[in-house]
Every structure is written in structure tokens, then in C-alpha cells.
Amino acid sequence: MKVAVVLFFLLFIINSYNIRAEDAAFDHRQDKKEICVMKFKVKDIMHNQSIPSQYTCDGNDVSPEISWGELPEGTLSLALSVIDPDAPMGAFTHWLVYDIDPNAGSIPMGGPLPAGTKEAENDFGATNYDGPCPPSGEHRYFFTLYALDVTYLEGATKASFQTLVKQHMIDSAEVVGLYKRN
């Protein structure tokens, strides 16, 4: 009998929590005029799966095809970052791209970038894509696309990129790829 009472009590608490969580989600959605889920794809890289070697220092080290769609209303430009948070000295930037025309729809494998697009210096000291090349173990690589409310991200540098993006971000989407050298 005691087990049944305890079980009933636990189920009541869990059910009450679920109802409150659903109500909170519903209330949050009411604040939005429109629910929009940005579409973002990094070709050949599935979320939380291995990155094919062609996109790494062990292959051709070319950028994968990046595509997007269903951007939120008010998107005037896009920005893109590829960051390895597992690097020994802290987050390591592999690619920073901004002033991307949202109507371009994609960046082909290896480029070229859409007209007017700019790149900021990465942690290799270059203004281009440098693929995964972890010194040891498996690392995560965050490909993040940002929808921005400005056409030009004035003054974007490696040091200011994240701050400027956060100031102008409408929404973002992310694909995390994994890579471990053989």
C-alpha cells in the first residue's frame, strides 16, 4: 500500500511539472508573432556525427557546402562561424564569415563566397576556411549560422565578431560535427 501511495504521489508531481512546462512553452509562443525555424544544412555533416576527412587537414581542407532557407522576417544579412570549443587553449576559430546575402541560399563546397561577403581572420591567422585538425582526441566543431538585422556588420574582426553578431542577431541555427584524427 505504501508503495502505491508513493508511486501515485510521484506520478502526480511529474504530471504537474509537465503541465507547467507545456503552459510555459505555450505562453512563450504567444509572445511571438510568428514561429520560424531557420533551415541550415552543412552538406555531408549530420548533427553530432563525424566530419568527412575531405573537409579537414587530413583531406582537401575545403569548406563544405553550406545552405539555408526559411529565414526569419527582418533578416538583412547572415554571418557564419566555425568554432572548436575543445581546443587545448580554449575555443579555436576556424572560419568567420559575414555580410552574407541571405538571398544567395548557399555557399558551394570550397567557395566562392556570395558577392559582397567578407571573412574575418581565424585563429590560423588567415581569412578563409581552415578545417578541423585536432591535436589529440575527438573535438566538436560548431557550424553556426546567424540571421542578422543589419546588411553590413561594420568593423567585424576576430575580436569583435561574436559581440557584433549578438547585438544584431534575430535567430541562429547550428550543426555540430565531430572529428578525430587517425
Contacts in CASP RR format, 6 or more apart in sequence:
PFRMAT RR
TARGET T0000
AUTHOR 0000-0000-0000
METHOD contacts of the structure
MODEL  1
MKVAVVLFFLLFIINSYNIRAEDAAFDHRQDKKEICVMKFKVKDIMHNQS
IPSQYTCDGNDVSPEISWGELPEGTLSLALSVIDPDAPMGAFTHWLVYDI
DPNAGSIPMGGPLPAGTKEAENDFGATNYDGPCPPSGEHRYFFTLYALDV
TYLEGATKASFQTLVKQHMIDSAEVVGLYKRN
29 35 0 8 1.000
34 73 0 8 1.000
36 70 0 8 1.000
36 71 0 8 1.000
36 72 0 8 1.000
36 73 0 8 1.000
36 171 0 8 1.000
37 70 0 8 1.000
38 68 0 8 1.000
38 69 0 8 1.000
38 70 0 8 1.000
38 71 0 8 1.000
38 72 0 8 1.000
38 145 0 8 1.000
38 147 0 8 1.000
38 171 0 8 1.000
38 172 0 8 1.000
38 173 0 8 1.000
39 67 0 8 1.000
39 68 0 8 1.000
39 69 0 8 1.000
39 70 0 8 1.000
39 173 0 8 1.000
40 66 0 8 1.000
40 67 0 8 1.000
40 68 0 8 1.000
40 69 0 8 1.000
40 143 0 8 1.000
40 145 0 8 1.000
40 173 0 8 1.000
40 174 0 8 1.000
40 175 0 8 1.000
41 66 0 8 1.000
41 67 0 8 1.000
41 68 0 8 1.000
41 175 0 8 1.000
42 64 0 8 1.000
42 65 0 8 1.000
42 66 0 8 1.000
42 143 0 8 1.000
42 175 0 8 1.000
42 177 0 8 1.000
43 64 0 8 1.000
43 65 0 8 1.000
43 66 0 8 1.000
43 67 0 8 1.000
43 109 0 8 1.000
44 52 0 8 1.000
44 55 0 8 1.000
44 64 0 8 1.000
44 65 0 8 1.000
45 51 0 8 1.000
45 52 0 8 1.000
45 55 0 8 1.000
45 64 0 8 1.000
45 143 0 8 1.000
45 175 0 8 1.000
45 177 0 8 1.000
46 175 0 8 1.000
46 177 0 8 1.000
47 175 0 8 1.000
47 176 0 8 1.000
47 177 0 8 1.000
48 176 0 8 1.000
48 177 0 8 1.000
48 178 0 8 1.000
49 177 0 8 1.000
49 178 0 8 1.000
50 177 0 8 1.000
50 178 0 8 1.000
50 179 0 8 1.000
50 180 0 8 1.000
51 132 0 8 1.000
51 141 0 8 1.000
51 177 0 8 1.000
51 178 0 8 1.000
51 179 0 8 1.000
53 59 0 8 1.000
54 60 0 8 1.000
54 62 0 8 1.000
55 61 0 8 1.000
55 62 0 8 1.000
55 63 0 8 1.000
55 64 0 8 1.000
55 131 0 8 1.000
55 132 0 8 1.000
56 131 0 8 1.000
56 132 0 8 1.000
56 133 0 8 1.000
56 179 0 8 1.000
56 181 0 8 1.000
57 130 0 8 1.000
57 131 0 8 1.000
57 132 0 8 1.000
57 133 0 8 1.000
58 133 0 8 1.000
58 181 0 8 1.000
58 182 0 8 1.000
61 129 0 8 1.000
61 130 0 8 1.000
61 131 0 8 1.000
62 109 0 8 1.000
62 110 0 8 1.000
62 129 0 8 1.000
63 95 0 8 1.000
63 107 0 8 1.000
63 109 0 8 1.000
63 110 0 8 1.000
63 111 0 8 1.000
63 129 0 8 1.000
63 131 0 8 1.000
64 109 0 8 1.000
65 106 0 8 1.000
65 107 0 8 1.000
65 108 0 8 1.000
65 109 0 8 1.000
66 80 0 8 1.000
66 106 0 8 1.000
66 107 0 8 1.000
66 143 0 8 1.000
66 145 0 8 1.000
67 105 0 8 1.000
67 106 0 8 1.000
67 107 0 8 1.000
68 78 0 8 1.000
68 102 0 8 1.000
68 105 0 8 1.000
68 106 0 8 1.000
68 145 0 8 1.000
68 173 0 8 1.000
69 105 0 8 1.000
71 78 0 8 1.000
71 102 0 8 1.000
71 147 0 8 1.000
71 171 0 8 1.000
72 147 0 8 1.000
72 170 0 8 1.000
72 171 0 8 1.000
74 147 0 8 1.000
74 149 0 8 1.000
74 170 0 8 1.000
75 102 0 8 1.000
75 147 0 8 1.000
75 148 0 8 1.000
75 149 0 8 1.000
75 170 0 8 1.000
75 171 0 8 1.000
76 102 0 8 1.000
76 148 0 8 1.000
76 149 0 8 1.000
76 150 0 8 1.000
76 151 0 8 1.000
77 98 0 8 1.000
77 99 0 8 1.000
77 100 0 8 1.000
77 101 0 8 1.000
77 102 0 8 1.000
77 148 0 8 1.000
77 150 0 8 1.000
77 151 0 8 1.000
77 152 0 8 1.000
77 153 0 8 1.000
78 98 0 8 1.000
78 100 0 8 1.000
78 101 0 8 1.000
78 102 0 8 1.000
78 145 0 8 1.000
78 146 0 8 1.000
78 147 0 8 1.000
78 148 0 8 1.000
79 96 0 8 1.000
79 97 0 8 1.000
79 98 0 8 1.000
79 99 0 8 1.000
79 100 0 8 1.000
79 145 0 8 1.000
79 146 0 8 1.000
79 148 0 8 1.000
79 153 0 8 1.000
79 156 0 8 1.000
79 161 0 8 1.000
79 165 0 8 1.000
80 95 0 8 1.000
80 96 0 8 1.000
80 97 0 8 1.000
80 98 0 8 1.000
80 100 0 8 1.000
80 107 0 8 1.000
80 143 0 8 1.000
80 144 0 8 1.000
80 145 0 8 1.000
80 146 0 8 1.000
81 93 0 8 1.000
81 95 0 8 1.000
81 96 0 8 1.000
81 97 0 8 1.000
81 142 0 8 1.000
81 143 0 8 1.000
81 144 0 8 1.000
81 146 0 8 1.000
81 161 0 8 1.000
81 162 0 8 1.000
81 165 0 8 1.000
82 93 0 8 1.000
82 94 0 8 1.000
82 95 0 8 1.000
82 129 0 8 1.000
82 131 0 8 1.000
82 141 0 8 1.000
82 142 0 8 1.000
82 143 0 8 1.000
82 144 0 8 1.000
83 91 0 8 1.000
83 92 0 8 1.000
83 93 0 8 1.000
83 94 0 8 1.000
83 141 0 8 1.000
83 142 0 8 1.000
83 144 0 8 1.000
84 91 0 8 1.000
84 92 0 8 1.000
84 94 0 8 1.000
84 132 0 8 1.000
84 134 0 8 1.000
84 139 0 8 1.000
84 140 0 8 1.000
84 141 0 8 1.000
84 142 0 8 1.000
85 91 0 8 1.000
85 140 0 8 1.000
85 142 0 8 1.000
86 134 0 8 1.000
86 138 0 8 1.000
86 139 0 8 1.000
86 140 0 8 1.000
87 134 0 8 1.000
87 139 0 8 1.000
88 135 0 8 1.000
92 123 0 8 1.000
93 122 0 8 1.000
93 123 0 8 1.000
93 158 0 8 1.000
94 122 0 8 1.000
94 123 0 8 1.000
94 124 0 8 1.000
94 129 0 8 1.000
94 130 0 8 1.000
94 131 0 8 1.000
94 132 0 8 1.000
94 141 0 8 1.000
95 119 0 8 1.000
95 122 0 8 1.000
95 128 0 8 1.000
95 129 0 8 1.000
95 130 0 8 1.000
95 131 0 8 1.000
96 119 0 8 1.000
96 120 0 8 1.000
96 121 0 8 1.000
96 122 0 8 1.000
96 156 0 8 1.000
96 158 0 8 1.000
96 161 0 8 1.000
97 107 0 8 1.000
97 113 0 8 1.000
97 117 0 8 1.000
97 118 0 8 1.000
97 119 0 8 1.000
97 120 0 8 1.000
98 117 0 8 1.000
98 118 0 8 1.000
98 119 0 8 1.000
98 120 0 8 1.000
98 153 0 8 1.000
98 156 0 8 1.000
98 161 0 8 1.000
98 165 0 8 1.000
99 116 0 8 1.000
99 117 0 8 1.000
99 118 0 8 1.000
99 151 0 8 1.000
99 152 0 8 1.000
99 153 0 8 1.000
99 156 0 8 1.000
100 107 0 8 1.000
100 113 0 8 1.000
100 114 0 8 1.000
100 117 0 8 1.000
101 114 0 8 1.000
101 115 0 8 1.000
101 116 0 8 1.000
101 117 0 8 1.000
102 147 0 8 1.000
104 114 0 8 1.000
107 113 0 8 1.000
107 114 0 8 1.000
107 117 0 8 1.000
110 129 0 8 1.000
113 119 0 8 1.000
118 153 0 8 1.000
118 156 0 8 1.000
119 127 0 8 1.000
119 128 0 8 1.000
120 127 0 8 1.000
120 156 0 8 1.000
120 157 0 8 1.000
120 158 0 8 1.000
120 161 0 8 1.000
121 127 0 8 1.000
121 157 0 8 1.000
121 158 0 8 1.000
122 128 0 8 1.000
122 130 0 8 1.000
122 158 0 8 1.000
123 158 0 8 1.000
124 130 0 8 1.000
131 141 0 8 1.000
132 139 0 8 1.000
132 141 0 8 1.000
132 179 0 8 1.000
133 181 0 8 1.000
134 179 0 8 1.000
134 180 0 8 1.000
134 181 0 8 1.000
137 180 0 8 1.000
137 181 0 8 1.000
138 178 0 8 1.000
138 179 0 8 1.000
138 180 0 8 1.000
139 178 0 8 1.000
139 179 0 8 1.000
139 180 0 8 1.000
140 176 0 8 1.000
140 177 0 8 1.000
140 178 0 8 1.000
141 176 0 8 1.000
141 177 0 8 1.000
141 178 0 8 1.000
141 179 0 8 1.000
142 174 0 8 1.000
142 175 0 8 1.000
142 176 0 8 1.000
142 177 0 8 1.000
143 174 0 8 1.000
143 175 0 8 1.000
143 176 0 8 1.000
143 177 0 8 1.000
144 172 0 8 1.000
144 173 0 8 1.000
144 174 0 8 1.000
145 172 0 8 1.000
145 173 0 8 1.000
145 174 0 8 1.000
146 165 0 8 1.000
146 169 0 8 1.000
146 171 0 8 1.000
146 172 0 8 1.000
147 169 0 8 1.000
147 170 0 8 1.000
147 171 0 8 1.000
147 172 0 8 1.000
148 165 0 8 1.000
148 168 0 8 1.000
148 169 0 8 1.000
148 170 0 8 1.000
149 168 0 8 1.000
149 169 0 8 1.000
149 170 0 8 1.000
150 168 0 8 1.000
153 161 0 8 1.000
153 164 0 8 1.000
153 165 0 8 1.000
153 168 0 8 1.000
154 164 0 8 1.000
155 164 0 8 1.000
156 164 0 8 1.000
END
